[in-house]
Amino acid sequence: MFKVITDRPFWQNLIAAGILAILMIFIFLQLLSKITRHGEHLTVPAVIGTQTDSAVKLLEGQGFDVAIQDSVYTDTLAAGTVIKQLPDSGATVKVNRTVYLTVNCLIPPMVKMPDLREKSLDFAMEILKKTHLQLGSTIFRPDFASGSVLDQLYQGRRISAGTPIQWGSSVTLVVAAGGKDSSFAAPALLGLTYDEAKTILDSMGLMSTPIPDPDVLDTSNGYIYKQDPGPSATIRSGAFINLWLRTSKDGVDSIH
């Protein structure tokens, strides 16, 4: 083999070497193109609204790289779903392009409880909304500062301003109902469940004492068949009403 090379003129060997080099470069570029899939393009699928695991599996299966760019929280979408993608669906990109996803958190974040005391009820409700909290219920108590918030409760206990509380939680507000001497007629509660009656009583600044029959296992769903003071009796804010409960609503209207 070496004799063939040495017996040929130098210029022939030079040309042969050049041709061999060009051939090797061509083969290398072809192999590189196959490996990197150069020149191939893909259409980005739509993954917004799908669960993150499913979206990643779909994108990777079609030749994309995937990166979770950010996680935020919104209570209008299911937890763990994709809420934004980049590039957008339908975009044509090269193979191995990274698709960035923004996902909805699985667990709602914590927010700080605002200070609602001494504020009007309407203003307090606006603050709750901006803080991503909800008004669960209102309890009215006699106080001359009518319409102002006297206290704020979470899960039945007073909650101080600045306390971490989960996004979307319900807060109970204790609101001033006006002068202590105001009186009005007791509401008619016969035939209602205890939960239904309690909502009405809370809105009127009244307290309740449930007295269930022995077979009533769930007080909240027990039906009221007797109340004291009775309907139309004159009472004042903050008064207690005793409520007798039983499991059935049948015949309640006929019981006095």
N, C-alpha and C positions, 0 to 999 in steps of 0.2 A: 504493500500500500504506500509506504514511504518512498519506494523507488519510483512509483507512478508520479508522485508529487514532485520529486526532485528532477525527474526527466522532462517535465513540462516547463514551458517558459513561465517566468514570474508573473507576467500580466494575466495569463490564464488562471493561475492559482488565485490571484487577487480577485478576478471576476467571480470565480467559483465560491470564494469565501464570502464575497458580498451577497451573492445569490442565497447562500446558506443562511447568512445572518438575517436577510430580509424574510426568508421562509420561517425561521425560528420566531422572529418578532410577530409575524402574521399569526402563527399558531398560538403564541402566547396571548395575543389580544383576543383571539377567538375564544380561548379557554376562559379568559378573564371576563369576557362579556357573558358567557354562559353562567359563570359562578355568580356574578353580581346582577344578572338579569338586566343588563344595561339596555336602555331604550324602551323597556316595558313600562306601561302605565296602568293604573288601576283607578276605579271610581270608588270614592269613599262612601260606604253605606251609612244609612241613618241609624243612629243608636240612642238618640235622645229619648228618654222615657223608659228605656229598658234597664234591667238590673245590671249593675256594674260588672259582675262576673260574666254574665252572658255577653255583654258588649265587648269585653276584652277577648273572650274566646272567639267571637265572630271576627273581630278585626285582625287578630293574630292569625286566624285560619285563612284569611284572604291576603296575607303577606305584609301587613302593617306592623310597625312597632307601636306600642301603646304606653303612654305615661299619664298618671293621675296628676293633673296640674294643680287642682285645688279642690277643697270640699267646703261647701256652704250648707246652710239649712233653710228650708222653706217648708211651711206646714201645708202648702197646697199641693205638694207632690209626694209620692210614696218614698219612704226612706230607702237609701241605697241605690237610687236610680240615677242615671246620667241626666244632667240638666243642661249641659253645654258641651259641644265638641268643636275642635279646631284641627284640620280644615272642616268646613261645613259638609253636610251630606251632599252627594252629587258632584263634588269637586274631583277633577282628574289630577292625580299626582303620580310620582314615580314609585316604583316598588320599594319597600322598606322605609317609606316615609313614616315619621312618627305622628300618630294622632293623639292630641292632648284632650283629656276628659276632665270636666268639672262635675263632681258627684254630690248628691244630697246626703248629708250625714245620716247615719243610722240612729244616732242618739241626739235628741235636741240639746243645744248648748245651754249653758247657764247664763242668766242675766241678773242684774242687780235690782233688788226690790226698791222702787222709788218711795219717796216720802209723800204720802197723800194726805196726811193729817192737816186739818184746818183749811183744806181746799174744798171748793164746791164739788158736788157729786159729778156734774157734767165735766168739769175740768179734770177731775181725778180719772174719769173714764177715758178721756183723751190721752192722758199720760200713760195709762195702762196699755192702750192700743199701740202707742209709739214704742213702748218698752217690750212689746210682744207678749203681754200678759192679758188675761181675761177677767172680766167681772163675773164671779161665780154667783153671789147673792148679796143682798143688802139687808142689814138689820137696823131697824129704826129705834132710836132710844130718845126719851124725853130730854130736850136740851133747847135753850133759847136760841142757839146758833143754827137756826133752821136751815137744812140743806147742806150743811158742811160735814166733812168726814171727821168723825171723832176717833176712829181707830181702824186698823187694818189687820186682818186675820188670814192665816194660811193653815189649812188643815185643822181649824179650830183653835189655833194659838196665835197670839200676837206676833207679828213679824216686823223687825226693825228695818229701817231704810238701809240699803247697802248689803243686805243679806243675799247671798247667791240663791237663786230660785230657777227652776227649770223653765225654759222657753215654753209658752203656751199654758202655764199653770193658771188655775182659777184662784182669785183672791176675793175674800169676803170683806165688805166695807160696812163699818158701823156708822150710821148717818144720823144726824140730829133731826128729830121729828117735830121740833117746835116746843112751845111752853108746856110745862108739866101739868097744867090744869086743863088741857084740851081733852075732851071726851067725845066718844062716838059709839055707834051701835056695833055690837059684836057680830062678826060675819057668820053666815049659815054654812056649816061644814059637814052636816050629815050626808052620808053617802060617798064622801070623798075618801081617797086613801090618805094615810098619814103624811106621805111625801107631798101630795097635792095641797093638803091643808097647811103644812109647814111653810110652803112657798108663799101662800097667801098671808099667813100670820107674820112671817118675816118682813114682808113688804109693808105691813101695818104697824110694825114695831111691837108686836105681841109675842109672848112666850107660850110654850105649850108643854104639857105633861101627858105623855101617852100612857094609857092604862089598858094593856092588851088582855083579852080573854086567855085562859090557859092554853088553848089550842093554837094560838097565833104564834107562829115561829118566826115570821118576818114582819117586824113592826112597821117598816116603811110601806109595805103593801097591804097592811090591815085596813079594813073599812071602818069609818067612824059611824057609830050608831047612837052615840050620846055625847053631848058636850055641856060643860058648865064653866062659865056662864053660858046660857042658851042663846040662840039666835035673837038678835035685836036688843039684848040686854045692854045697858050703858056701861062702857068700860073706858079705861084710859091707856095711853101708850105705856108699854112695859108690863101690862097686866098678864097674868097666867090664865090659860084656858085648859081645863082638863078634858082629855079626849079618850073615850072608851072605844076600843077596837075589837073587831072580830074578823073572821076569815071570809065571810060572805057578805055581799051587798044586798042580797035578797031581803025584802021587807023592811029595809032601813027607814024609808019614808013614813012607815006606819008606826015606828017606835018613837015614843016621846019620853 
